């Protein structure tokens, strides 16, 4: 099954994954919840390419999860802010964060 076909699936988890189901999208949402809102901030934080970032931001705006607000006319630049619909994802992301802290702790090299 293709990602694009999930949006019509009977399962709400599958339909949600059709919008949020890749690592880059989740990292953008994480950054929004941490207060980041600009293209360059997302690129620096995540390390994703400009092409992928632009595509994911566009998808999130189209899905009503982010709203795009202009902050500069020349050159055109935008802030991306969570909508109410997007803010409702916070508990799910916090659950993922907590699960990761518990089951995938950061392994630091021991001091010699």
N, C-alpha and C positions, 0 to 999 in steps of 0.2 A: 504494500500500500504506500502511496506517495504522501508526503506531508500535506500537499494541497487537498488531498481527499479526506483528511481527518476532520476538516471543518464541518462536514455533514455527517460525521459518525454519530451513532446513538449514544456513545459513552461520553460523559462530560469531561473525563480526564483526557481522552483523546482530543476532544474539541479544544480544550485548554492548551494542550501540547501543540496544536496547530498554530497557536499564537505565540506561546512562550517556550516552546520545546527545544531551544538550542542554548548552548552555554553563553553565547554573546548577549543574547536578549536578557538573560537572567543577570548578567554582570551590569548591563545598563540599568536595570531596575534596582539592583543593589546600590549603584552609584547615585541614582535619583533619591533613594531613601537616605543616603548619607549626605545629601544636600548639593550634589553636583548637578549642573544643568546645561553646560555648554559642550559643544561638539569636541573642542580641544581637550577639555577636562575628561570626557569619556574616553577619548583616544589614548591619552596619557595613562589613565588609570588601568585600562584593560589591555592595552597593547594591540588591539585589533586594527586591521587596516582601515583606511578612510572609506573605501568602497563598502566593506562589510558594515561598518558603523552607520553610514548613510542609509543603507538598505534596512537595517534593523530599526533605526529611528523612524524611518518612513512607515514601516509596518506597525510600529507601536502607536504612531499618530493615527494611522488609518483604523486601527482597532479601538481607538478611543481610550487608550491607556496613558498616553502622553498628549499634551497640547504643546504646540509650537508657537512661541511668542517672539516677535522680532525685537531685537535690542540695538541693532545697527542697520542703517540704510545703505551706507557705502563703506565697505562692502556689506552685502546683506548677511546678517548673522542672527541666529535664533537661540533662545533659551528653550529647553525641553523640560516640562514640568509635569509631574504626575497629576492626572485627573482624579476625581473621586473614585472612579472605577479602578484606576491604577493604584491608588492608596489602599484599596481593599486587598491588594496582594501582599501587603506588609506582613501580616501574620504568617503567611505561607513561606515567605523568604526568611523570616526570623526562625521558623521551624527548621528550614534547611540549614541555616547558620548554626543553630544549636546542635543539630544532628552531626554536622561536620566537626564541631568542636569536640563532641563526645566520641565519635567513632573514627575520625581522621585527624588526630592531633598533629600539630606541626612537629616534625622531628628536627631537633637542632643538634648540630655536631657538638660532642662533648669537648670541653676546654682541656687542652693538654698541658 
